[in-house]
Amino acid sequence: MEHIHYISSRGKSAPVKASEAILRGIAPDGGLYLPERLPTLTTEDLFALLPLSYPERAAKILSLYLTDYTEEELLADCKAAYSERFVPAPTGIHALREGVSVLELWHGPTCAFKDMALQIMPRLLSRALEKTGEALDALILVATSGDTGKAALEGFRDVPRTSIRVFYPVDGVSRTQKQQMATQEGENVAVTAIYGNFDDAQSGVKQIFADSAMKEALAAQGKFLSSANSINWGRLAPQIVYYVSAYCDLVNTGTIQMGNTLDITVPTGNFGNILAAWLAKGMGVPLGKLVCASNSNNVLTDFLSTGTYDRNRPFHTTVSPSMDILISSNLERLLYFAAGAERCAVYMKALSTEGKYTVDADVFEIIRRDFDGDYCSEEACLDRIASTFANYNYLLDPHTAVAVTAAERYLCGNESDHMLVVSTASPYKFTPAVAKALGIPATDDEQECMNAVAAATGTTPLEPLTAVFTKEIRFTKVIDKADMAKDVLS
Ligand SMILES: *Cc1c(COP(=O)(O)O)cnc(C)c1O
């Protein structure tokens, strides 16, 4: 098979193999890595995937993209990644009502969809060190406001030739999140709280990355700095898998027939998850409209209705915090495919200097063929949690509620064979908002709140979320933000 090379969305970097794209994360010209062409899946290929398990499907699909990894390597990694850490299976499909299903992507160790990528990406990175002949080991630095840090810690835990250090603002994360990180297991993990807010943590990490003395000091320890953020191709590729796999599952259960068009609604922040759906469609999976669902930070809704992306607007703190984003970095990859590298670079330049850009009419037309956008207010989100529980006895987290709202509105005006709504977090990950929606009196104590929601709904919190309150605390260090570099070297 011909290798697939990875090119930069801004067109000014040399093509590289998959392992190098994963190792580097971002291209030298500041662009995002993309496969030079999309591999295809025929109807026959899809039929062949039907009887396979999730790890087997994942290995097949990843092998089409990561052509310098062998299928044996990928199968071993996928089996290790999508193992007993996912309960009861890597994904689940819940039939919500006639014509609408929910794809649950939160069966992993941190009960949110980032586990789907972060359980496998570290293994791909570890192999990339070998494949590229990199002599140093990777030290992953993360600044987190909560969820990404925990998912990254779980993903890198005990992965060979990697270690991870997470910084979080001591008063800027919830009690559950703090507890989740403080009790993290693994030999190669470290967690440090800092006095300061999330921006302090993030700029501290950025300074460490930019510091050449740091680089030398770490090299002397046999390490180099790397990140695990969502623009890395190693995080995007595994997300394509669950769209292909969900299509197969829906065929297997007779919910759709092979060849039927499946519409998809995705609760969107950085545009990574929905872009993965678009790539699956580009490979030949019969997907229809991709509905991009936003909360009140509706910069993408406006972009998809006008062609103008404008981040100059107020930032809202919502009950779906993982979608509180005004710069959706993965949109750049779509712009590359729709507009080409040259125009993509112009748009991105305008975004960084003016905070906005307008795509050309031909680009807008291409994007509109596949995408629709909508947003959901805070009130509508909480109403949706309540009405979905009342009508269908199914509990939604606020991110998924945003998506269900957008999906139902889309279905009011459009024909659809079937709609798949992507669910990105367990409702127990955001219990205070769920309690509020259901009118359950909530206390400030998250553990009590979980119990109250469980009692009122007859549902059960997931084990990884309840276990954090009884696990041994390993990390208690709190440092001044000025001491972050020293902490990394210690
Ligand atoms: C990260 C996240 C999202 C947004 O996903 P993107 O790939 O950034 O669009 C949505 N919901 C939850 C719960 C998340 O953690």
The ligand as a MOL file (V3000), in Angstrom:
LIG
                    3D

  0  0  0     0  0            999 V3000
M  V30 BEGIN CTAB
M  V30 COUNTS 15 15 0 0 0
M  V30 BEGIN ATOM
M  V30 1 C -14.2760 18.4650 24.5750 0
M  V30 2 C -15.7540 18.2810 24.7370 0
M  V30 3 C -16.6760 18.7230 23.7590 0
M  V30 4 C -16.2600 19.4420 22.5020 0
M  V30 5 O -15.6130 18.6110 21.5860 0
M  V30 6 P -14.7610 19.2550 20.3770 0
M  V30 7 O -14.0700 18.1240 19.7500 0
M  V30 8 O -13.8310 20.2370 21.0440 0
M  V30 9 O -15.7330 19.9230 19.4790 0
M  V30 10 C -18.0290 18.4860 23.9720 0
M  V30 11 N -18.4640 17.8690 25.1040 0
M  V30 12 C -17.6150 17.4490 26.0670 0
M  V30 13 C -18.1730 16.8160 27.2950 0
M  V30 14 C -16.2340 17.6350 25.9240 0
M  V30 15 O -15.4100 17.2230 26.8930 0
M  V30 END ATOM
M  V30 BEGIN BOND
M  V30 1 1 1 2
M  V30 2 1 2 3
M  V30 3 2 2 14
M  V30 4 1 3 4
M  V30 5 2 3 10
M  V30 6 1 4 5
M  V30 7 1 5 6
M  V30 8 2 6 7
M  V30 9 1 6 8
M  V30 10 1 6 9
M  V30 11 1 10 11
M  V30 12 2 11 12
M  V30 13 1 12 13
M  V30 14 1 12 14
M  V30 15 1 14 15
M  V30 END BOND
M  V30 END CTAB
M  END
